[in-house]
Amino acid sequence: MARRELSAYDRALRLLTARPRSRSRLEERLRDAGHPAAEVEAALARVTALGYLDDRAFARSQAEALLARFSPRAVELKLTALGLPPQLAAEAVAALQADESALARSILEKRFGRGPLEGKAAAKAARFLLGRGFDEDLVEKLVGVRD
């Protein structure tokens, strides 16, 4: 028995059920599946009108999750990599009013504990924070090591 081809709307619903997506990434997936442009636009309009697709809500939820692990600057870059416009990514991060120093301290404590860090542990912590997108000056202030 032949399998029925999904409409762009049905495919959009399936994709959004699997995980939240930005409008641009959903559009990309629908086009890659071979749906005509008009059908893709109609599907996007319908899922947006129903409230299933909302780039602002998506940006905010992703920013909340990512700010537990990365610097605000790194989160903005990750949000744009998810297909969100840079302005919307910046707004989502700014709306959460992240104190970069407190955030870095929290991430550092979760990973390395509350005690003072010295020697190799301090160097490892500094590399960890730098890898998460934090500024060198902030890392030096928190860890005492400039990598």
The first five atom37 places (N, CA, C, CB, O) and aatype in JSON, in Angstrom:
{
  "aatype": [12, 0, 1, 1, 6, 10, 15, 0, 18, 3, 1, 0, 10, 1, 10, 10, 16, 0, 1, 14, 1, 15, 1, 15, 1, 10, 6, 6, 1, 10, 1, 3, 0, 7, 8, 14, 0, 0, 6, 19, 6, 0, 0, 10, 0, 1, 19, 16, 0, 10, 7, 18, 10, 3, 3, 1, 0, 13, 0, 1, 15, 5, 0, 6, 0, 10, 10, 0, 1, 13, 15, 14, 1, 0, 19, 6, 10, 11, 10, 16, 0, 10, 7, 10, 14, 14, 5, 10, 0, 0, 6, 0, 19, 0, 0, 10, 5, 0, 3, 6, 15, 0, 10, 0, 1, 15, 9, 10, 6, 11, 1, 13, 7, 1, 7, 14, 10, 6, 7, 11, 0, 0, 0, 11, 0, 0, 1, 13, 10, 10, 7, 1, 7, 13, 3, 6, 3, 10, 19, 6, 11, 10, 19, 7, 19, 1, 3],
  "atom_mask": [
    [1, 1, 1, 1, 1],
    [1, 1, 1, 1, 1],
    [1, 1, 1, 1, 1],
    [1, 1, 1, 1, 1],
    [1, 1, 1, 1, 1],
    [1, 1, 1, 1, 1],
    [1, 1, 1, 1, 1],
    [1, 1, 1, 1, 1],
    [1, 1, 1, 1, 1],
    [1, 1, 1, 1, 1],
    [1, 1, 1, 1, 1],
    [1, 1, 1, 1, 1],
    [1, 1, 1, 1, 1],
    [1, 1, 1, 1, 1],
    [1, 1, 1, 1, 1],
    [1, 1, 1, 1, 1],
    [1, 1, 1, 1, 1],
    [1, 1, 1, 1, 1],
    [1, 1, 1, 1, 1],
    [1, 1, 1, 1, 1],
    [1, 1, 1, 1, 1],
    [1, 1, 1, 1, 1],
    [1, 1, 1, 1, 1],
    [1, 1, 1, 1, 1],
    [1, 1, 1, 1, 1],
    [1, 1, 1, 1, 1],
    [1, 1, 1, 1, 1],
    [1, 1, 1, 1, 1],
    [1, 1, 1, 1, 1],
    [1, 1, 1, 1, 1],
    [1, 1, 1, 1, 1],
    [1, 1, 1, 1, 1],
    [1, 1, 1, 1, 1],
    [1, 1, 1, 0, 1],
    [1, 1, 1, 1, 1],
    [1, 1, 1, 1, 1],
    [1, 1, 1, 1, 1],
    [1, 1, 1, 1, 1],
    [1, 1, 1, 1, 1],
    [1, 1, 1, 1, 1],
    [1, 1, 1, 1, 1],
    [1, 1, 1, 1, 1],
    [1, 1, 1, 1, 1],
    [1, 1, 1, 1, 1],
    [1, 1, 1, 1, 1],
    [1, 1, 1, 1, 1],
    [1, 1, 1, 1, 1],
    [1, 1, 1, 1, 1],
    [1, 1, 1, 1, 1],
    [1, 1, 1, 1, 1],
    [1, 1, 1, 0, 1],
    [1, 1, 1, 1, 1],
    [1, 1, 1, 1, 1],
    [1, 1, 1, 1, 1],
    [1, 1, 1, 1, 1],
    [1, 1, 1, 1, 1],
    [1, 1, 1, 1, 1],
    [1, 1, 1, 1, 1],
    [1, 1, 1, 1, 1],
    [1, 1, 1, 1, 1],
    [1, 1, 1, 1, 1],
    [1, 1, 1, 1, 1],
    [1, 1, 1, 1, 1],
    [1, 1, 1, 1, 1],
    [1, 1, 1, 1, 1],
    [1, 1, 1, 1, 1],
    [1, 1, 1, 1, 1],
    [1, 1, 1, 1, 1],
    [1, 1, 1, 1, 1],
    [1, 1, 1, 1, 1],
    [1, 1, 1, 1, 1],
    [1, 1, 1, 1, 1],
    [1, 1, 1, 1, 1],
    [1, 1, 1, 1, 1],
    [1, 1, 1, 1, 1],
    [1, 1, 1, 1, 1],
    [1, 1, 1, 1, 1],
    [1, 1, 1, 1, 1],
    [1, 1, 1, 1, 1],
    [1, 1, 1, 1, 1],
    [1, 1, 1, 1, 1],
    [1, 1, 1, 1, 1],
    [1, 1, 1, 0, 1],
    [1, 1, 1, 1, 1],
    [1, 1, 1, 1, 1],
    [1, 1, 1, 1, 1],
    [1, 1, 1, 1, 1],
    [1, 1, 1, 1, 1],
    [1, 1, 1, 1, 1],
    [1, 1, 1, 1, 1],
    [1, 1, 1, 1, 1],
    [1, 1, 1, 1, 1],
    [1, 1, 1, 1, 1],
    [1, 1, 1, 1, 1],
    [1, 1, 1, 1, 1],
    [1, 1, 1, 1, 1],
    [1, 1, 1, 1, 1],
    [1, 1, 1, 1, 1],
    [1, 1, 1, 1, 1],
    [1, 1, 1, 1, 1],
    [1, 1, 1, 1, 1],
    [1, 1, 1, 1, 1],
    [1, 1, 1, 1, 1],
    [1, 1, 1, 1, 1],
    [1, 1, 1, 1, 1],
    [1, 1, 1, 1, 1],
    [1, 1, 1, 1, 1],
    [1, 1, 1, 1, 1],
    [1, 1, 1, 1, 1],
    [1, 1, 1, 1, 1],
    [1, 1, 1, 1, 1],
    [1, 1, 1, 1, 1],
    [1, 1, 1, 0, 1],
    [1, 1, 1, 1, 1],
    [1, 1, 1, 0, 1],
    [1, 1, 1, 1, 1],
    [1, 1, 1, 1, 1],
    [1, 1, 1, 1, 1],
    [1, 1, 1, 0, 1],
    [1, 1, 1, 1, 1],
    [1, 1, 1, 1, 1],
    [1, 1, 1, 1, 1],
    [1, 1, 1, 1, 1],
    [1, 1, 1, 1, 1],
    [1, 1, 1, 1, 1],
    [1, 1, 1, 1, 1],
    [1, 1, 1, 1, 1],
    [1, 1, 1, 1, 1],
    [1, 1, 1, 1, 1],
    [1, 1, 1, 1, 1],
    [1, 1, 1, 0, 1],
    [1, 1, 1, 1, 1],
    [1, 1, 1, 0, 1],
    [1, 1, 1, 1, 1],
    [1, 1, 1, 1, 1],
    [1, 1, 1, 1, 1],
    [1, 1, 1, 1, 1],
    [1, 1, 1, 1, 1],
    [1, 1, 1, 1, 1],
    [1, 1, 1, 1, 1],
    [1, 1, 1, 1, 1],
    [1, 1, 1, 1, 1],
    [1, 1, 1, 1, 1],
    [1, 1, 1, 0, 1],
    [1, 1, 1, 1, 1],
    [1, 1, 1, 1, 1],
    [1, 1, 1, 1, 1]
  ],
  "atom_positions": [
    [[0.84, -1.18, 0.0], [0.0, 0.0, 0.0], [0.88, 1.24, 0.0], [-0.96, 0.0, 1.22], [1.83, 1.33, 0.78]],
    [[0.59, 2.18, -0.86], [1.38, 3.4, -0.99], [1.16, 4.31, 0.23], [1.04, 4.15, -2.29], [0.05, 4.43, 0.74]],
    [[2.25, 4.93, 0.66], [2.18, 5.85, 1.79], [1.7, 7.22, 1.31], [3.55, 5.97, 2.49], [2.19, 7.75, 0.32]],
    [[0.74, 7.78, 2.04], [0.21, 9.09, 1.67], [1.25, 10.17, 1.98], [-1.12, 9.38, 2.43], [1.82, 10.21, 3.07]],
    [[1.48, 11.03, 1.01], [2.41, 12.14, 1.18], [1.8, 13.18, 2.12], [2.77, 12.78, -0.19], [0.63, 13.54, 1.98]],
    [[2.6, 13.65, 3.06], [2.13, 14.67, 4.01], [2.02, 16.02, 3.34], [3.06, 14.75, 5.21], [2.83, 16.38, 2.5]],
    [[1.0, 16.78, 3.73], [0.91, 18.16, 3.27], [1.95, 18.97, 4.05], [-0.54, 18.75, 3.47], [2.47, 18.5, 5.06]],
    [[2.24, 20.15, 3.58], [3.2, 21.02, 4.27], [2.7, 21.33, 5.68], [3.43, 22.34, 3.47], [3.49, 21.39, 6.62]],
    [[1.41, 21.53, 5.83], [0.84, 21.81, 7.15], [1.02, 20.62, 8.08], [-0.66, 22.17, 7.02], [1.45, 20.78, 9.22]],
    [[0.69, 19.41, 7.61], [0.85, 18.21, 8.44], [2.32, 17.99, 8.81], [0.31, 16.98, 7.7], [2.63, 17.64, 9.95]],
    [[3.2, 18.2, 7.85], [4.63, 18.05, 8.13], [5.09, 19.1, 9.15], [5.46, 18.16, 6.82], [5.88, 18.8, 10.04]],
    [[4.6, 20.33, 9.01], [4.95, 21.39, 9.96], [4.51, 21.01, 11.37], [4.31, 22.72, 9.55], [5.25, 21.21, 12.33]],
    [[3.31, 20.48, 11.48], [2.82, 20.06, 12.8], [3.7, 18.95, 13.39], [1.37, 19.57, 12.71], [4.03, 18.97, 14.57]],
    [[4.07, 18.0, 12.56], [4.94, 16.9, 13.04], [6.29, 17.44, 13.5], [5.14, 15.85, 11.93], [6.81, 17.04, 14.54]],
    [[6.85, 18.33, 12.7], [8.15, 18.89, 13.06], [8.08, 19.7, 14.35], [8.68, 19.77, 11.92], [8.98, 19.63, 15.19]],
    [[7.0, 20.47, 14.51], [6.86, 21.28, 15.73], [6.52, 20.41, 16.95], [5.78, 22.33, 15.54], [6.83, 20.79, 18.08]],
    [[5.9, 19.29, 16.73], [5.62, 18.36, 17.82], [6.91, 17.73, 18.33], [4.63, 17.27, 17.37], [7.07, 17.5, 19.52]],
    [[7.82, 17.47, 17.41], [9.1, 16.85, 17.78], [9.93, 17.78, 18.65], [9.89, 16.46, 16.52], [10.53, 17.36, 19.63]],
    [[9.97, 19.07, 18.28], [10.68, 20.06, 19.07], [10.37, 21.45, 18.53], [12.22, 19.8, 19.05], [10.02, 21.61, 17.36]],
    [[10.5, 22.46, 19.38], [10.24, 23.83, 18.91], [11.28, 24.23, 17.86], [10.25, 24.83, 20.1], [12.43, 23.78, 17.9]],
    [[10.86, 25.07, 16.94], [11.76, 25.53, 15.88], [11.47, 26.98, 15.57], [11.6, 24.66, 14.61], [10.39, 27.5, 15.87]],
    [[12.45, 27.64, 14.98], [12.24, 28.99, 14.49], [11.5, 28.92, 13.16], [13.6, 29.75, 14.34], [11.49, 27.88, 12.51]],
    [[10.9, 30.02, 12.78], [10.17, 30.07, 11.51], [11.1, 29.75, 10.34], [9.53, 31.46, 11.32], [10.74, 28.99, 9.45]],
    [[12.29, 30.33, 10.37], [13.19, 30.11, 9.23], [13.64, 28.65, 9.13], [14.41, 31.02, 9.35], [13.76, 28.12, 8.03]],
    [[13.89, 28.0, 10.26], [14.3, 26.58, 10.21], [13.14, 25.69, 9.79], [14.83, 26.13, 11.58], [13.34, 24.72, 9.06]],
    [[11.93, 26.01, 10.24], [10.76, 25.23, 9.83], [10.52, 25.41, 8.32], [9.51, 25.66, 10.63], [10.26, 24.44, 7.61]],
    [[10.62, 26.63, 7.85], [10.46, 26.89, 6.42], [11.51, 26.12, 5.62], [10.57, 28.41, 6.13], [11.2, 25.53, 4.59]],
    [[12.74, 26.12, 6.11], [13.82, 25.39, 5.44], [13.51, 23.89, 5.35], [15.15, 25.61, 6.18], [13.7, 23.28, 4.3]],
    [[13.05, 23.32, 6.44], [12.71, 21.89, 6.45], [11.57, 21.57, 5.48], [12.33, 21.45, 7.87], [11.62, 20.56, 4.78]],
    [[10.56, 22.42, 5.44], [9.43, 22.19, 4.54], [9.86, 22.3, 3.07], [8.3, 23.2, 4.83], [9.44, 21.5, 2.24]],
    [[10.69, 23.28, 2.77], [11.18, 23.43, 1.39], [12.07, 22.26, 1.0], [11.95, 24.77, 1.23], [12.0, 21.75, -0.12]],
    [[12.91, 21.82, 1.95], [13.79, 20.67, 1.68], [12.98, 19.4, 1.43], [14.75, 20.45, 2.85], [13.44, 18.49, 0.73]],
    [[11.78, 19.33, 2.0], [10.92, 18.16, 1.79], [10.22, 18.22, 0.43], [9.87, 18.07, 2.91], [9.52, 17.28, 0.05]],
    [[10.43, 19.32, -0.3], [9.9, 19.41, -1.65], [8.54, 20.06, -1.77], [0.0, 0.0, 0.0], [7.91, 19.98, -2.83]],
    [[8.06, 20.71, -0.71], [6.76, 21.38, -0.8], [6.89, 22.68, -1.59], [6.2, 21.67, 0.61], [7.89, 23.38, -1.46]],
    [[5.89, 23.0, -2.42], [5.92, 24.25, -3.18], [5.89, 25.47, -2.25], [4.73, 24.29, -4.16], [5.34, 25.41, -1.15]],
    [[6.47, 26.55, -2.7], [6.6, 27.76, -1.89], [5.24, 28.26, -1.38], [7.27, 28.86, -2.71], [5.13, 28.65, -0.21]],
    [[4.23, 28.24, -2.22], [2.91, 28.72, -1.8], [2.33, 27.85, -0.68], [1.95, 28.76, -2.99], [1.72, 28.36, 0.26]],
    [[2.53, 26.54, -0.79], [2.03, 25.63, 0.24], [2.8, 25.82, 1.55], [2.15, 24.16, -0.25], [2.22, 25.75, 2.64]],
    [[4.1, 26.07, 1.44], [4.92, 26.31, 2.64], [4.45, 27.58, 3.35], [6.42, 26.44, 2.26], [4.27, 27.58, 4.57]],
    [[4.26, 28.65, 2.58], [3.81, 29.92, 3.17], [2.44, 29.77, 3.84], [3.74, 31.02, 2.1], [2.21, 30.31, 4.92]],
    [[1.55, 29.03, 3.21], [0.22, 28.81, 3.79], [0.33, 28.01, 5.09], [-0.7, 28.08, 2.77], [-0.35, 28.31, 6.07]],
    [[1.17, 27.01, 5.09], [1.35, 26.19, 6.3], [1.95, 27.02, 7.43], [2.26, 24.98, 6.0], [1.52, 26.92, 8.57]],
    [[2.96, 27.84, 7.1], [3.58, 28.69, 8.11], [2.58, 29.7, 8.68], [4.79, 29.42, 7.53], [2.56, 29.95, 9.88]],
    [[1.78, 30.26, 7.81], [0.77, 31.22, 8.26], [-0.24, 30.54, 9.18], [0.04, 31.86, 7.05], [-0.66, 31.11, 10.19]],
    [[-0.62, 29.32, 8.83], [-1.62, 28.61, 9.64], [-1.07, 28.21, 11.01], [-2.1, 27.36, 8.91], [-1.76, 28.41, 12.01]],
    [[0.14, 27.67, 11.07], [0.68, 27.27, 12.38], [1.01, 28.5, 13.23], [1.95, 26.4, 12.21], [0.96, 28.44, 14.46]],
    [[1.34, 29.61, 12.59], [1.56, 30.86, 13.33], [0.25, 31.38, 13.9], [2.22, 31.93, 12.43], [0.19, 31.76, 15.07]],
    [[-0.79, 31.4, 13.09], [-2.1, 31.87, 13.54], [-2.65, 31.01, 14.68], [-3.1, 31.87, 12.38], [-3.34, 31.52, 15.56]],
    [[-2.34, 29.74, 14.66], [-2.8, 28.84, 15.73], [-1.94, 28.94, 16.99], [-2.82, 27.4, 15.23], [-2.27, 28.35, 18.02]],
    [[-0.83, 29.68, 16.9], [0.03, 29.86, 18.06], [1.08, 28.77, 18.24], [0.0, 0.0, 0.0], [1.74, 28.72, 19.28]],
    [[1.24, 27.9, 17.26], [2.22, 26.82, 17.35], [3.63, 27.28, 16.96], [1.8, 25.66, 16.47], [4.61, 26.63, 17.31]],
    [[3.71, 28.38, 16.26], [4.99, 28.91, 15.79], [5.08, 30.36, 16.22], [5.14, 28.76, 14.23], [4.32, 31.21, 15.75]],
    [[6.02, 30.65, 17.11], [6.19, 32.01, 17.64], [7.69, 32.22, 17.9], [5.34, 32.22, 18.97], [8.24, 31.7, 18.87]],
    [[8.33, 32.97, 17.02], [9.77, 33.17, 17.14], [10.16, 33.87, 18.44], [10.29, 33.96, 15.96], [11.21, 33.57, 19.01]],
    [[9.35, 34.81, 18.92], [9.67, 35.5, 20.18], [9.66, 34.53, 21.35], [8.68, 36.65, 20.43], [10.58, 34.52, 22.17]],
    [[8.63, 33.73, 21.44], [8.53, 32.75, 22.53], [9.65, 31.71, 22.41], [7.15, 32.04, 22.52], [10.24, 31.31, 23.41]],
    [[9.94, 31.3, 21.2], [11.02, 30.34, 20.96], [12.36, 30.94, 21.41], [11.07, 29.94, 19.47], [13.14, 30.28, 22.09]],
    [[12.6, 32.18, 21.02], [13.86, 32.85, 21.38], [14.0, 32.94, 22.9], [13.94, 34.25, 20.75], [15.06, 32.67, 23.45]],
    [[12.93, 33.33, 23.55], [12.99, 33.49, 25.01], [13.23, 32.14, 25.71], [11.7, 34.13, 25.52], [14.05, 32.06, 26.62]],
    [[12.52, 31.1, 25.3], [12.68, 29.81, 25.96], [14.08, 29.24, 25.71], [11.62, 28.82, 25.47], [14.69, 28.67, 26.62]],
    [[14.58, 29.41, 24.5], [15.93, 28.93, 24.21], [16.97, 29.74, 24.98], [16.21, 29.01, 22.7], [17.95, 29.18, 25.49]],
    [[16.76, 31.06, 25.07], [17.7, 31.91, 25.82], [17.72, 31.52, 27.29], [17.32, 33.4, 25.67], [18.79, 31.46, 27.9]],
    [[16.56, 31.26, 27.86], [16.5, 30.84, 29.27], [17.3, 29.57, 29.5], [15.04, 30.62, 29.71], [18.06, 29.47, 30.46]],
    [[17.13, 28.61, 28.62], [17.84, 27.34, 28.77], [19.35, 27.52, 28.57], [17.3, 26.31, 27.77], [20.15, 26.96, 29.31]],
    [[19.73, 28.29, 27.58], [21.14, 28.44, 27.25], [21.9, 29.32, 28.24], [21.28, 29.02, 25.87], [23.1, 29.13, 28.45]],
    [[21.2, 30.28, 28.85], [21.88, 31.17, 29.81], [22.32, 30.45, 31.08], [20.96, 32.31, 30.18], [23.1, 31.0, 31.86]],
    [[21.85, 29.25, 31.28], [22.33, 28.48, 32.43], [23.72, 27.9, 32.15], [21.34, 27.35, 32.77], [24.38, 27.41, 33.07]],
    [[24.16, 27.96, 30.88], [25.42, 27.32, 30.51], [26.39, 28.21, 29.74], [25.14, 26.12, 29.71], [27.58, 27.89, 29.65]],
    [[25.89, 29.32, 29.17], [26.74, 30.14, 28.31], [26.6, 31.62, 28.62], [26.39, 29.88, 26.85], [25.65, 32.05, 29.28]],
    [[27.56, 32.4, 28.15], [27.52, 33.85, 28.32], [26.4, 34.44, 27.46], [28.89, 34.5, 27.95], [25.98, 33.82, 26.49]],
    [[25.91, 35.62, 27.82], [24.88, 36.26, 26.99], [25.31, 36.42, 25.53], [24.53, 37.63, 27.55], [24.51, 36.22, 24.62]],
    [[26.56, 36.77, 25.31], [27.06, 36.94, 23.94], [27.01, 35.6, 23.18], [28.52, 37.49, 23.95], [26.61, 35.56, 22.02]],
    [[27.43, 34.52, 23.84], [27.39, 33.2, 23.21], [25.95, 32.77, 22.95], [28.1, 32.16, 24.09], [25.67, 32.14, 21.92]],
    [[25.04, 33.1, 23.85], [23.63, 32.74, 23.67], [23.05, 33.45, 22.45], [22.8, 33.09, 24.93], [22.32, 32.84, 21.66]],
    [[23.38, 34.71, 22.28], [22.9, 35.44, 21.1], [23.38, 34.76, 19.82], [23.38, 36.9, 21.13], [22.61, 34.62, 18.86]],
    [[24.63, 34.34, 19.79], [25.17, 33.66, 18.61], [24.47, 32.34, 18.37], [26.68, 33.44, 18.77], [24.18, 31.99, 17.23]],
    [[24.19, 31.6, 19.43], [23.51, 30.31, 19.3], [22.08, 30.51, 18.8], [23.51, 29.56, 20.64], [21.58, 29.71, 18.0]],
    [[21.42, 31.57, 19.27], [20.05, 31.84, 18.82], [20.02, 32.2, 17.33], [19.43, 32.96, 19.65], [19.12, 31.78, 16.61]],
    [[20.99, 32.97, 16.89], [21.02, 33.3, 15.45], [21.33, 32.05, 14.64], [22.06, 34.41, 15.17], [20.85, 31.91, 13.51]],
    [[22.14, 31.14, 15.19], [22.42, 29.88, 14.5], [21.17, 29.01, 14.39], [23.53, 29.11, 15.22], [21.09, 28.14, 13.52]],
    [[20.2, 29.23, 15.28], [18.93, 28.5, 15.22], [17.94, 29.14, 14.25], [18.31, 28.43, 16.61], [16.79, 28.71, 14.15]],
    [[18.4, 30.15, 13.53], [17.57, 30.78, 12.51], [16.81, 32.01, 12.96], [0.0, 0.0, 0.0], [15.92, 32.47, 12.24]],
    [[17.14, 32.55, 14.12], [16.45, 33.75, 14.6], [17.21, 34.99, 14.14], [16.32, 33.74, 16.14], [18.44, 34.97, 14.06]],
    [[16.5, 36.07, 13.84], [17.18, 37.31, 13.45], [18.02, 37.83, 14.63], [16.14, 38.38, 13.0], [17.61, 37.69, 15.78]],
    [[19.18, 38.42, 14.35], [20.05, 38.92, 15.43], [19.34, 39.87, 16.4], [21.24, 39.63, 14.84], [19.58, 39.82, 17.6]],
    [[18.47, 40.73, 15.88], [17.75, 41.67, 16.74], [16.86, 40.92, 17.73], [16.9, 42.63, 15.89], [16.8, 41.28, 18.91]],
    [[16.18, 39.91, 17.27], [15.3, 39.12, 18.14], [16.11, 38.34, 19.17], [14.44, 38.15, 17.3], [15.69, 38.21, 20.33]],
    [[17.25, 37.83, 18.77], [18.13, 37.12, 19.71], [18.62, 38.06, 20.8], [19.34, 36.5, 18.96], [18.62, 37.7, 21.98]],
    [[19.02, 39.26, 20.42], [19.5, 40.25, 21.4], [18.38, 40.65, 22.35], [20.05, 41.49, 20.68], [18.6, 40.79, 23.55]],
    [[17.17, 40.83, 21.81], [16.03, 41.18, 22.66], [15.71, 40.09, 23.67], [14.8, 41.46, 21.79], [15.41, 40.38, 24.82]],
    [[15.78, 38.84, 23.25], [15.47, 37.72, 24.14], [16.46, 37.66, 25.29], [15.48, 36.4, 23.36], [16.07, 37.44, 26.44]],
    [[17.74, 37.86, 25.0], [18.76, 37.83, 26.04], [18.61, 39.04, 26.95], [20.18, 37.79, 25.42], [18.71, 38.91, 28.17]],
    [[18.38, 40.2, 26.36], [18.23, 41.42, 27.17], [16.99, 41.35, 28.06], [18.14, 42.65, 26.25], [17.0, 41.88, 29.17]],
    [[15.93, 40.72, 27.59], [14.7, 40.62, 28.38], [14.92, 39.82, 29.65], [13.59, 39.97, 27.55], [14.21, 40.0, 30.64]],
    [[15.9, 38.94, 29.62], [16.19, 38.13, 30.81], [17.14, 38.85, 31.76], [16.78, 36.78, 30.41], [17.44, 38.36, 32.85]],
    [[17.62, 40.02, 31.35], [18.49, 40.87, 32.16], [19.57, 40.06, 32.87], [17.67, 41.63, 33.18], [19.68, 40.08, 34.09]],
    [[20.35, 39.37, 32.09], [21.4, 38.51, 32.64], [22.57, 39.34, 33.15], [21.88, 37.5, 31.59], [23.14, 40.13, 32.4]],
    [[22.92, 39.15, 34.4], [24.12, 39.74, 34.98], [25.24, 38.77, 34.65], [23.98, 39.99, 36.54], [25.32, 37.68, 35.22]],
    [[26.11, 39.17, 33.74], [27.12, 38.26, 33.23], [28.04, 37.75, 34.33], [27.94, 38.94, 32.15], [28.43, 36.58, 34.33]],
    [[28.39, 38.6, 35.26], [29.28, 38.18, 36.34], [28.61, 37.13, 37.24], [29.7, 39.4, 37.19], [29.22, 36.11, 37.56]],
    [[27.37, 37.38, 37.62], [26.64, 36.42, 38.46], [26.42, 35.11, 37.71], [25.28, 37.01, 38.92], [26.49, 34.03, 38.29]],
    [[26.14, 35.22, 36.44], [25.93, 34.04, 35.61], [27.2, 33.2, 35.53], [25.47, 34.46, 34.2], [27.15, 31.98, 35.69]],
    [[28.33, 33.85, 35.27], [29.6, 33.13, 35.19], [29.94, 32.48, 36.53], [30.74, 34.08, 34.77], [30.41, 31.34, 36.58]],
    [[29.69, 33.19, 37.61], [29.95, 32.65, 38.94], [29.08, 31.4, 39.2], [29.68, 33.72, 40.03], [29.56, 30.4, 39.74]],
    [[27.83, 31.49, 38.82], [26.91, 30.36, 39.01], [27.35, 29.15, 38.19], [25.48, 30.77, 38.62], [27.36, 28.02, 38.7]],
    [[27.71, 29.37, 36.95], [28.17, 28.28, 36.08], [29.46, 27.67, 36.64], [28.4, 28.8, 34.63], [29.64, 26.46, 36.64]],
    [[30.35, 28.54, 37.11], [31.61, 28.08, 37.69], [31.37, 27.21, 38.92], [32.5, 29.28, 38.04], [32.0, 26.17, 39.09]],
    [[30.46, 27.65, 39.8], [30.15, 26.89, 41.01], [29.5, 25.55, 40.71], [29.25, 27.7, 41.92], [29.79, 24.55, 41.37]],
    [[28.62, 25.53, 39.72], [27.99, 24.26, 39.35], [29.01, 23.26, 38.85], [26.93, 24.5, 38.27], [28.9, 22.06, 39.12]],
    [[30.01, 23.74, 38.14], [30.99, 22.85, 37.52], [32.15, 22.5, 38.46], [31.54, 23.49, 36.26], [32.63, 21.36, 38.48]],
    [[32.6, 23.49, 39.24], [33.82, 23.3, 40.03], [33.63, 23.44, 41.54], [34.84, 24.28, 39.58], [34.6, 23.32, 42.28]],
    [[32.41, 23.68, 42.0], [32.17, 23.83, 43.43], [32.44, 25.25, 43.9], [0.0, 0.0, 0.0], [32.83, 26.12, 43.11]],
    [[32.23, 25.48, 45.18], [32.34, 26.83, 45.74], [33.72, 27.2, 46.24], [31.38, 26.98, 46.86], [34.01, 28.38, 46.42]],
    [[34.56, 26.24, 46.47], [35.87, 26.52, 47.05], [36.78, 27.31, 46.11], [0.0, 0.0, 0.0], [36.5, 27.42, 44.92]],
    [[37.87, 27.86, 46.66], [38.82, 28.59, 45.83], [39.54, 27.63, 44.88], [39.84, 29.35, 46.7], [39.79, 26.48, 45.21]],
    [[39.86, 28.12, 43.72], [40.53, 27.31, 42.71], [41.98, 27.77, 42.57], [39.79, 27.4, 41.33], [42.27, 28.96, 42.54]],
    [[42.86, 26.8, 42.5], [44.28, 27.13, 42.38], [44.93, 26.23, 41.35], [45.0, 27.01, 43.74], [44.42, 25.14, 41.05]],
    [[46.04, 26.66, 40.83], [46.84, 25.85, 39.93], [46.1, 25.35, 38.71], [0.0, 0.0, 0.0], [45.45, 26.12, 37.99]],
    [[46.21, 24.04, 38.48], [45.6, 23.43, 37.3], [44.09, 23.56, 37.3], [45.98, 21.98, 37.21], [43.47, 23.73, 36.25]],
    [[43.47, 23.47, 38.49], [42.01, 23.59, 38.58], [41.57, 24.99, 38.15], [41.52, 23.28, 40.02], [40.55, 25.14, 37.48]],
    [[42.31, 26.0, 38.54], [41.98, 27.38, 38.16], [42.15, 27.56, 36.65], [42.87, 28.38, 38.93], [41.32, 28.2, 36.01]],
    [[43.22, 27.01, 36.1], [43.45, 27.11, 34.66], [42.34, 26.39, 33.89], [44.83, 26.53, 34.28], [41.87, 26.88, 32.86]],
    [[41.94, 25.23, 34.39], [40.87, 24.47, 33.75], [39.55, 25.25, 33.81], [40.7, 23.08, 34.42], [38.8, 25.3, 32.84]],
    [[39.28, 25.86, 34.97], [38.06, 26.66, 35.12], [38.08, 27.86, 34.18], [37.9, 27.13, 36.59], [37.06, 28.21, 33.6]],
    [[39.24, 28.49, 34.04], [39.35, 29.65, 33.15], [39.08, 29.24, 31.7], [40.76, 30.29, 33.26], [38.35, 29.92, 30.98]],
    [[39.67, 28.12, 31.28], [39.43, 27.63, 29.91], [37.95, 27.28, 29.7], [40.31, 26.39, 29.61], [37.38, 27.53, 28.64]],
    [[37.35, 26.7, 30.74], [35.94, 26.35, 30.67], [35.08, 27.59, 30.45], [35.5, 25.62, 31.96], [34.22, 27.6, 29.56]],
    [[35.3, 28.63, 31.24], [34.5, 29.85, 31.12], [34.75, 30.56, 29.79], [34.8, 30.81, 32.27], [33.82, 31.07, 29.17]],
    [[36.0, 30.58, 29.37], [36.31, 31.2, 28.07], [35.62, 30.44, 26.95], [37.84, 31.23, 27.83], [35.13, 31.04, 25.99]],
    [[35.57, 29.12, 27.07], [34.89, 28.3, 26.07], [33.39, 28.52, 26.05], [0.0, 0.0, 0.0], [32.73, 28.23, 25.05]],
    [[32.86, 29.01, 27.15], [31.42, 29.31, 27.23], [31.12, 30.73, 26.78], [30.92, 29.11, 28.66], [29.97, 31.17, 26.85]],
    [[32.14, 31.45, 26.32], [31.92, 32.77, 25.73], [32.08, 33.94, 26.67], [0.0, 0.0, 0.0], [31.73, 35.06, 26.31]],
    [[32.61, 33.7, 27.85], [32.79, 34.81, 28.79], [34.06, 35.59, 28.47], [32.84, 34.28, 30.24], [35.03, 35.04, 27.95]],
    [[34.03, 36.88, 28.79], [35.12, 37.8, 28.53], [36.34, 37.46, 29.38], [34.67, 39.24, 28.79], [36.21, 37.04, 30.53]],
    [[37.54, 37.64, 28.8], [38.79, 37.34, 29.51], [38.92, 38.1, 30.82], [39.98, 37.65, 28.63], [39.36, 37.54, 31.83]],
    [[38.55, 39.38, 30.82], [38.67, 40.18, 32.04], [37.78, 39.64, 33.15], [38.32, 41.65, 31.75], [38.2, 39.59, 34.31]],
    [[36.58, 39.23, 32.81], [35.66, 38.67, 33.8], [36.21, 37.34, 34.32], [34.26, 38.47, 33.2], [36.15, 37.08, 35.52]],
    [[36.73, 36.52, 33.44], [37.3, 35.23, 33.85], [38.47, 35.45, 34.79], [37.74, 34.4, 32.62], [38.61, 34.76, 35.8]],
    [[39.32, 36.41, 34.47], [40.47, 36.69, 35.34], [39.99, 37.18, 36.71], [41.39, 37.75, 34.7], [40.57, 36.8, 37.73]],
    [[38.97, 37.99, 36.72], [38.42, 38.49, 37.99], [37.86, 37.35, 38.84], [37.32, 39.52, 37.72], [38.06, 37.33, 40.05]],
    [[37.17, 36.41, 38.22], [36.54, 35.32, 38.97], [37.52, 34.21, 39.36], [35.42, 34.72, 38.16], [37.43, 33.66, 40.46]],
    [[38.44, 33.88, 38.46], [39.3, 32.72, 38.66], [40.72, 33.12, 39.02], [39.31, 31.87, 37.42], [41.44, 32.36, 39.67]],
    [[41.12, 34.31, 38.59], [42.47, 34.75, 38.88], [43.49, 34.25, 37.88], [0.0, 0.0, 0.0], [44.69, 34.36, 38.11]],
    [[43.03, 33.71, 36.78], [43.92, 33.18, 35.74], [43.55, 33.81, 34.41], [43.84, 31.63, 35.67], [42.38, 33.9, 34.05]],
    [[44.57, 34.23, 33.68], [44.35, 34.74, 32.32], [44.92, 33.69, 31.38], [45.03, 36.16, 32.09], [46.13, 33.43, 31.4]],
    [[44.08, 33.09, 30.57], [44.51, 32.01, 29.68], [45.14, 32.56, 28.43], [43.35, 31.12, 29.31], [45.56, 31.79, 27.57]]
  ]
}
